[in-house]
Amino acid sequence: MSILPSNSGSTPSTHAVAVSPSDSADLASVTKGVWVGGLGDLKVTMFGGETVVFTAVPAGTYLPIAVKRIWSTGTSASNIAALWE
């Protein structure tokens, strides 16, 4: 797992990857943010360890959150991308 990136917002993300939500695997890197392309709920495990569901995230939303997992169960949002430095 990568070191927590800066979430200051002053530096742009330099990497992005499409995410296939998983109930068993963490992301390869902790995110700087998450892009939600399609409306829905987004269940994540934050870098700090909390698991939370962001409900009814609108299509085309960038969430500046540091997460280590995006869950399949509890996620109905689509076209999700993880961004990091």
KEMI-142162 format. One record per residue (C-alpha): x, y, z; residue number from 1. Coordinates in Angstrom, 1 decimal, m for minus. Layout:
X,Y,Z,NUM;
...
This chain:
0.0,0.0,0.0,1;
1.3,3.4,m0.9,2;
2.0,6.2,1.5,3;
m1.0,8.5,2.0,4;
m0.9,11.2,m0.8,5;
m1.4,14.9,m0.1,6;
m5.1,15.8,m0.3,7;
m4.4,19.6,m0.2,8;
m6.0,20.1,m3.6,9;
m3.0,22.2,m4.7,10;
m1.4,19.5,m6.7,11;
m3.2,17.6,m9.5,12;
m3.5,13.9,m9.6,13;
m0.9,12.3,m11.9,14;
m2.4,8.8,m12.1,15;
m5.8,7.3,m12.6,16;
m7.3,3.9,m13.1,17;
m10.7,2.5,m13.7,18;
m11.9,0.7,m10.6,19;
m13.7,m2.7,m10.4,20;
m15.2,m2.6,m6.9,21;
m14.2,m5.6,m4.7,22;
m15.3,m7.0,m1.3,23;
m12.0,m8.7,m0.8,24;
m9.2,m6.6,m2.4,25;
m7.8,m3.2,m1.4,26;
m6.8,m0.8,m4.2,27;
m3.1,m0.9,m5.3,28;
m2.6,2.7,m4.0,29;
m4.4,4.9,m1.5,30;
m6.4,7.4,m3.5,31;
m6.2,11.2,m3.6,32;
m9.7,11.2,m4.9,33;
m12.4,9.2,m6.5,34;
m14.3,10.0,m9.7,35;
m17.9,8.8,m9.9,36;
m19.1,8.8,m13.5,37;
m22.6,7.2,m12.9,38;
m25.1,8.1,m10.2,39;
m25.3,5.8,m7.2,40;
m24.1,4.8,m3.8,41;
m20.3,4.4,m3.2,42;
m19.1,2.2,m0.3,43;
m15.5,2.8,0.6,44;
m13.0,2.0,3.3,45;
m11.2,5.2,4.2,46;
m7.4,5.3,4.7,47;
m8.0,5.8,8.4,48;
m10.0,2.5,8.5,49;
m13.6,3.7,8.6,50;
m16.1,2.1,6.2,51;
m18.8,4.5,4.9,52;
m21.4,4.7,2.2,53;
m21.7,7.9,0.3,54;
m25.3,7.8,m0.8,55;
m26.8,9.1,m4.1,56;
m23.5,10.5,m5.5,57;
m24.4,12.4,m8.6,58;
m22.9,11.4,m12.0,59;
m19.7,13.4,m12.7,60;
m18.7,13.9,m9.1,61;
m15.1,14.1,m7.9,62;
m14.7,13.2,m4.2,63;
m11.4,14.3,m2.7,64;
m11.1,11.3,m0.4,65;
m8.3,9.0,0.6,66;
m9.6,5.5,0.3,67;
m8.0,2.1,0.3,68;
m11.0,0.0,m0.8,69;
m14.1,0.5,m2.9,70;
m16.6,m2.2,m2.1,71;
m18.8,m4.2,m4.5,72;
m21.5,m4.8,m2.0,73;
m23.1,m1.5,m1.2,74;
m21.8,0.3,m4.3,75;
m24.3,1.0,m7.1,76;
m22.4,3.9,m8.7,77;
m20.7,3.2,m12.0,78;
m17.7,4.4,m14.1,79;
m15.6,4.8,m11.0,80;
m11.9,5.9,m11.2,81;
m9.3,6.1,m8.5,82;
m6.9,9.0,m8.7,83;
m3.6,9.5,m7.0,84;
m0.2,11.3,m7.2,85;
